[in-house]
Amino acid sequence: MTFSSSSSKKSASGSRVAGARERGVAIISALLVVALSAILVSGMLWRQQVQIRRIENQRLLSQAQWVARGALDWTRLILRSEGDTSAGITYLGGVWGVPIAKTRLSDFLGQIGEVRAEQGAATYLSGSIEDAQSRFNLRNLVASPAPGVTQISAEQMAAYQRLLVSLGLSGQLAKVTALHVRAGLSQSATRFQTGTSISSTPQVGGGGGMTGGNFTNQPGIEDGDDNVAVAPLLMTSVDSLLDIPGYTPEIVAKLRPFVTVLPTTTAINMNTASAEVIAAMVPGMTVSQAQALVARRQTVFFRNVGDVQLALTAAGVQSVSIDPNQFDVNSSYFLVHGSVQHERAEVDRTTLVYRDPLTHTTRIVRVQDQL
């Protein structure tokens, strides 16, 4: 009897231990399930928060882009009104040349009586307009002296070579650049356009007067160069120079203030061009003479090509005949630099705008966002 009682006590004790162990396992399992559920829920909430933030950023960016578009329309209105009031002349003293410092959008809206002006309190605008024809147009390196013919302009290539040398760069880049520009234009729809044929595509200047030297009409091949082929890469901006052998980011950064790439051949605006560009375009003119001309230009701007001829003579440049196809006092291409900061979103945009010299209407040629 004693042995039987002892056995039953041990059995009962073992059952209690087993039950406690099972309850412990159940508690641990429940805690693991709760922890796993918490991790899953927190992950879902985090992904949802990220998605909401992404949607908000897209909304803010879209609003900033619309503000930038509205500012561009306002800028085009300024260019058109400037063309109406100062027809045939573009000079640095015009309203278009006044930059806009970083300004709150609500200040603009308040000036025009907008009832929702307070909604622009977190939006800032800044920008400026730059005359694209104040720079050397790399498109001028290739001319179209006859319908269906493209050839390198020896005169323009020499001007670009002088510009390179004045900036302390290798003049040999001029010939290489001209070959690549001609090769890139082989598939371009605007390669034969000149300033004398007005169509729906923006055109100014006159490439017809730019004659070439001893160069073949085959894109990318030059006489005397062992028929070395050049890749037909169309240049759309100054950054395209990096595709040409010999150019480095440092060289392009040094050239950026002085060169540009426009859809058609253009004339240099002597009212806005820098001394370096003027000295390169005028054979026999030094940079110091061009600086004296620019200093005199700040007092009285040029009203016609005849004024430019007189100014060059006064600057000490002799026997220079001004070609209206290469020199002008008016511009049709402008670079509009704009920056919009709307809460967390920011848009930095450069737009090339064409202003028709006859009707003064404006068209957008290309838009480039700065990353």
C-alpha positions in Angstrom: 0.0 0.0 0.0 2.8 2.4 0.8 4.5 1.7 -2.5 1.2 2.3 -4.4 0.6 5.6 -2.7 4.2 6.8 -3.4 3.7 5.9 -7.1 0.5 7.8 -7.4 2.2 10.9 -5.9 5.0 10.7 -8.3 2.5 10.4 -11.2 0.5 13.4 -10.1 3.7 15.4 -9.6 4.9 14.5 -13.2 1.5 15.5 -14.6 1.8 18.9 -13.0 5.3 19.4 -14.3 4.2 18.4 -17.8 1.2 20.7 -17.6 3.4 23.6 -16.5 5.8 22.9 -19.3 3.1 22.8 -21.9 1.7 26.1 -20.5 5.2 27.6 -20.8 5.5 26.5 -24.4 2.1 27.9 -25.2 3.0 31.3 -23.6 6.3 31.4 -25.6 4.5 30.5 -28.8 1.9 33.2 -28.1 4.7 35.7 -27.5 6.4 34.7 -30.7 3.2 35.1 -32.7 2.6 38.5 -31.1 6.1 39.6 -31.9 5.9 38.3 -35.5 2.5 40.0 -35.9 4.0 43.3 -34.6 6.9 43.0 -37.0 4.6 42.4 -39.9 2.3 45.2 -39.0 5.1 47.6 -38.4 6.6 46.7 -41.7 3.3 47.3 -43.4 2.9 50.6 -41.7 6.5 51.6 -42.7 5.9 50.7 -46.3 2.6 52.6 -46.3 4.4 55.6 -44.8 7.1 55.4 -47.4 4.5 55.2 -50.2 2.6 58.2 -48.7 5.8 60.1 -48.6 6.6 59.2 -52.2 3.2 60.3 -53.3 3.6 63.6 -51.5 7.0 64.2 -53.1 5.5 63.5 -56.5 2.7 65.9 -55.8 5.2 68.6 -54.7 7.4 68.0 -57.7 4.5 68.2 -60.0 3.3 71.5 -58.4 6.9 72.9 -58.7 7.0 72.0 -62.3 3.7 73.8 -63.0 5.0 76.8 -61.2 8.2 76.7 -63.4 6.0 76.4 -66.4 4.0 79.5 -65.4 7.2 81.4 -64.8 8.5 80.4 -68.2 5.3 81.7 -69.8 5.8 85.0 -67.9 9.4 85.1 -69.2 8.2 84.6 -72.8 5.8 87.5 -72.4 8.7 89.7 -71.3 10.7 88.7 -74.4 7.8 89.4 -76.7 7.0 92.8 -75.1 10.7 93.6 -75.3 10.7 92.7 -79.0 7.7 95.0 -79.6 9.2 98.0 -77.8 12.8 97.6 -79.0 12.3 96.0 -82.4 15.5 95.0 -84.1 17.8 95.6 -81.1 18.7 93.4 -78.2 21.1 94.9 -75.6 22.0 94.2 -72.0 20.2 97.2 -70.7 16.8 95.7 -71.6 14.2 94.5 -69.1 14.9 90.9 -70.1 18.5 91.2 -68.8 17.4 91.9 -65.2 17.8 88.7 -63.1 15.3 87.8 -60.4 16.7 87.0 -57.0 15.2 84.3 -54.8 11.7 85.7 -54.1 8.6 84.3 -52.4 5.8 83.4 -54.8 3.3 85.0 -52.6 5.0 88.4 -53.2 4.3 88.1 -56.9 0.7 86.9 -56.4 0.0 89.7 -53.9 1.1 92.3 -56.5 -1.5 91.1 -59.0 -4.2 90.9 -56.4 -4.4 87.1 -56.2 -6.7 86.1 -53.3 -4.8 82.9 -52.7 -1.5 84.6 -52.4 -0.8 83.0 -49.0 -0.7 79.6 -50.7 2.6 80.6 -52.3 4.3 81.3 -49.0 6.4 78.2 -49.1 7.4 78.6 -52.8 10.4 80.6 -54.0 11.4 81.7 -57.5 14.6 82.8 -59.0 16.0 83.0 -62.5 17.6 85.0 -65.3 17.5 85.3 -69.1 20.7 85.0 -71.1 21.2 85.9 -74.8 22.2 82.6 -76.4 23.6 84.6 -79.4 26.2 86.2 -77.2 28.2 82.9 -77.4 29.9 81.2 -80.2 27.5 78.9 -81.9 29.2 75.6 -82.7 26.5 75.0 -85.3 28.2 77.7 -87.4 31.1 75.4 -88.0 29.0 73.7 -90.7 27.5 75.8 -93.5 25.0 75.1 -96.3 26.3 77.2 -99.3 24.0 75.4 -101.7 20.7 73.4 -101.4 21.5 69.9 -100.2 25.1 70.6 -99.5 26.8 70.8 -96.1 30.5 71.7 -95.7 32.8 73.0 -93.0 33.2 76.7 -92.8 36.9 77.5 -92.8 36.2 81.0 -91.5 34.2 79.9 -88.6 36.6 77.1 -87.8 39.4 79.7 -87.6 37.3 81.8 -85.3 36.7 78.9 -83.0 40.4 78.1 -83.1 41.2 81.7 -82.0 38.7 81.3 -79.1 40.3 78.1 -77.9 43.8 79.6 -78.0 42.7 82.7 -76.1 41.3 80.5 -73.4 44.6 78.6 -73.1 43.2 75.5 -74.9 44.5 73.5 -77.9 43.6 75.0 -81.2 43.6 71.6 -82.8 40.2 70.9 -81.2 38.6 73.2 -83.7 39.1 70.9 -86.7 38.0 67.8 -84.7 34.9 69.6 -83.5 33.9 70.8 -87.0 34.2 67.2 -88.3 31.9 65.9 -85.5 29.4 68.6 -85.9 29.1 67.9 -89.7 28.9 64.1 -89.0 26.1 64.7 -86.5 24.2 66.9 -88.9 24.1 64.1 -91.5 20.8 62.8 -90.1 19.4 66.2 -88.9 16.3 67.6 -90.4 17.6 71.2 -90.0 21.0 70.7 -91.6 20.1 72.7 -94.7 18.3 75.6 -93.0 19.5 79.1 -93.3 18.3 82.5 -92.2 16.9 83.3 -95.7 14.3 80.5 -95.6 11.7 81.1 -92.9 9.5 78.1 -92.0 7.8 76.7 -88.9 11.2 75.6 -87.5 13.2 78.3 -85.7 15.8 79.9 -87.9 18.0 83.0 -87.7 21.4 84.0 -89.0 22.6 83.1 -92.4 24.8 80.1 -93.1 24.8 80.8 -96.8 27.7 83.3 -96.5 30.0 80.9 -94.6 32.1 79.3 -97.2 34.2 76.2 -96.6 37.8 75.3 -97.5 39.2 72.1 -98.9 36.7 69.7 -97.3 34.6 67.0 -98.9 30.9 66.9 -98.5 30.9 63.4 -97.1 29.9 63.5 -93.4 32.8 62.7 -91.1 35.5 62.5 -93.7 38.1 65.1 -94.5 40.6 65.4 -97.4 44.1 64.6 -96.2 43.0 62.7 -93.1 43.3 59.2 -94.6 39.5 59.0 -94.7 39.1 58.7 -91.0 35.4 58.2 -90.2 33.7 60.1 -87.4 30.7 58.8 -85.5 27.5 60.7 -86.4 26.5 62.0 -82.9 24.2 65.0 -83.1 25.2 67.7 -80.7 22.4 69.1 -78.6 24.3 71.0 -75.9 27.7 72.0 -74.8 28.0 68.7 -72.8 28.0 66.9 -76.1 31.6 68.0 -76.5 32.5 65.3 -74.1 31.8 62.8 -76.9 34.6 64.2 -78.9 38.1 62.9 -78.4 40.3 65.5 -76.7 37.7 67.2 -74.6 37.6 66.7 -70.8 35.2 67.9 -68.2 37.6 70.7 -67.3 37.9 71.9 -70.9 34.1 71.9 -71.3 33.6 73.8 -68.0 36.1 76.4 -69.3 34.3 76.7 -72.6 30.7 76.7 -71.2 30.4 80.5 -70.7 31.6 81.2 -74.3 30.1 78.5 -76.6 26.6 77.1 -77.3 24.8 74.8 -79.6 21.8 76.2 -81.4 19.5 74.5 -84.0 20.6 76.7 -86.9 23.4 79.0 -87.8 23.3 82.3 -86.1 25.0 85.7 -86.0 26.9 87.0 -82.9 25.1 89.8 -81.2 27.7 92.5 -80.7 25.6 94.1 -78.0 25.8 91.2 -75.7 28.8 89.1 -76.7 31.8 88.9 -74.3 35.2 90.3 -75.2 36.7 86.8 -75.8 34.0 85.9 -78.3 34.3 89.2 -80.1 38.1 88.9 -80.4 37.7 85.4 -81.8 35.1 86.5 -84.4 37.0 89.6 -85.6 40.3 88.6 -87.3 43.2 90.6 -86.1 41.5 91.9 -83.0 43.0 91.3 -79.6 41.2 90.6 -76.4 42.3 93.9 -74.9 40.8 95.8 -77.9 37.6 93.8 -77.5 37.5 94.7 -73.8 37.8 98.3 -74.7 34.9 97.9 -77.2 32.8 96.2 -74.5 33.5 99.0 -72.0 32.4 101.6 -74.6 29.3 99.5 -75.4 28.1 99.9 -71.8 27.6 103.6 -72.4 25.9 103.5 -75.8 24.7 100.2 -77.3 24.9 99.5 -81.0 21.7 100.2 -83.0 22.9 98.7 -86.3 25.8 97.0 -88.0 27.2 100.4 -89.1 27.6 101.3 -85.4 29.6 98.1 -85.0 31.8 99.0 -87.9 32.6 102.4 -86.4 33.2 100.9 -83.0 35.7 98.4 -84.4 37.5 101.2 -86.2 37.7 103.3 -83.1 39.0 100.2 -81.2 42.0 100.1 -83.5 40.8 97.3 -85.8 41.6 98.1 -89.4 40.3 96.8 -92.7 37.4 94.8 -91.2 34.3 94.3 -93.3 31.3 93.4 -91.2 29.3 90.5 -92.6 25.6 90.8 -91.5 25.4 87.0 -91.6 28.1 86.8 -88.8 27.5 90.0 -86.8 24.2 91.5 -85.7 22.7 93.7 -83.0 19.6 91.6 -82.4 18.9 88.1 -81.0 16.3 85.4 -81.5 17.6 82.7 -79.2 17.5 83.1 -75.4 18.4 80.8 -72.5 16.0 81.0 -69.7 17.5 79.8 -66.4 14.9 79.2 -63.7 14.8 77.7 -60.2 11.6 76.9 -58.2 11.7 75.7 -54.6 8.4 74.4 -53.4 8.6 73.0 -49.9 10.8 69.8 -50.3 10.7 69.9 -54.1 13.2 71.8 -56.2 13.3 72.3 -60.0 16.3 73.8 -61.8 15.5 74.2 -65.4 17.2 75.8 -68.5 15.0 76.4 -71.5 16.0 77.5 -75.0 13.4 80.0 -76.3 13.2 81.2 -79.9 11.8 84.7 -80.6 10.6 85.3 -84.2 12.4 88.5 -85.5 9.3 89.5 -87.5 6.2 88.7 -85.3 8.1 88.6 -82.0 6.2 85.5 -81.0 8.2 83.0 -78.9 8.5 79.2 -79.1 10.2 76.7 -76.8 13.0 74.8 -78.6 14.2 72.5 -75.8 14.0 72.1 -72.0 16.8 70.7 -69.8 16.3 69.9 -66.1 19.4 70.1 -64.0 19.9 66.9 -61.9 
